[in-house]
Amino acid sequence: MITEDQTTEQSVPTWEEIARDHGRFLYSVAYRLTGNHDDTQDLVQEVLLRVERGLVNYQPGNLNGWLSRITTNAFLDGVRKKKRRPEVALPDEPDRVVEGSPGADHELAQRQLPQHIQDALMSLPDDYRAAVVMCDVVGLSYDEISEQLDVPVGTVRSRIHRGRSRLRPLLAEEVS
């Protein structure tokens, strides 16, 4: 006979399962927030570290919602950190820097959303972008976004409305 405790334990995924089975999802959400491959890789790495630390407190439920919340919070924490301590990294020998080719996840993320839409998303303020990505790309409800961003539902609606309002003219330019 399976007890309730065993059922709960079985429904909590391991860190390895999350990394393996939800890595593309994390990359996609992170790419929509950061807009470039290198920052996305850093963000996904940070998210996986946070997942490893937070997995003991995870209550089985909406795993994608939980992961997107961690991703969004890590992104916003990084934005705040960069505003406090801007960093300028210059290569020691700029002529000798060789760019690597983008990974398969980068290619997949770019195929799923056209570049002009990604560029338009990147033009949004961080708070608007996070809300719009969580709603229109990830597909979360306003209540889930509210919970994940720790803001009232009215604020979520406002951010999504304002973000979409800013996107409309940018996307209309591409159509015409």
Rosetta blueprint (number, residue, H / E / L):
1 M L
2 I L
3 T L
4 E H
5 D H
6 Q H
7 T H
8 T H
9 E H
10 Q H
11 S H
12 V L
13 P L
14 T L
15 W H
16 E H
17 E H
18 I H
19 A H
20 R H
21 D H
22 H H
23 G H
24 R H
25 F H
26 L H
27 Y H
28 S H
29 V H
30 A H
31 Y H
32 R H
33 L H
34 T H
35 G L
36 N L
37 H H
38 D H
39 D H
40 T H
41 Q H
42 D H
43 L H
44 V H
45 Q H
46 E H
47 V H
48 L H
49 L H
50 R H
51 V H
52 E H
53 R H
54 G H
55 L H
56 V H
57 N H
58 Y L
59 Q L
60 P L
61 G L
62 N L
63 L H
64 N H
65 G H
66 W H
67 L H
68 S H
69 R H
70 I H
71 T H
72 T H
73 N H
74 A H
75 F H
76 L H
77 D H
78 G H
79 V H
80 R H
81 K H
82 K H
83 K H
84 R H
85 R L
86 P L
87 E L
88 V L
89 A L
90 L L
91 P L
92 D L
93 E L
94 P H
95 D H
96 R H
97 V L
98 V L
99 E L
100 G L
101 S L
102 P L
103 G L
104 A H
105 D H
106 H H
107 E H
108 L H
109 A H
110 Q H
111 R H
112 Q H
113 L L
114 P L
115 Q H
116 H H
117 I H
118 Q H
119 D H
120 A H
121 L H
122 M H
123 S L
124 L L
125 P L
126 D H
127 D H
128 Y H
129 R H
130 A H
131 A H
132 V H
133 V H
134 M H
135 C H
136 D H
137 V H
138 V L
139 G L
140 L L
141 S L
142 Y H
143 D H
144 E H
145 I H
146 S H
147 E H
148 Q H
149 L H
150 D L
151 V L
152 P L
153 V H
154 G H
155 T H
156 V H
157 R H
158 S H
159 R H
160 I H
161 H H
162 R H
163 G H
164 R H
165 S H
166 R H
167 L H
168 R H
169 P H
170 L H
171 L H
172 A H
173 E H
174 E H
175 V H
176 S L
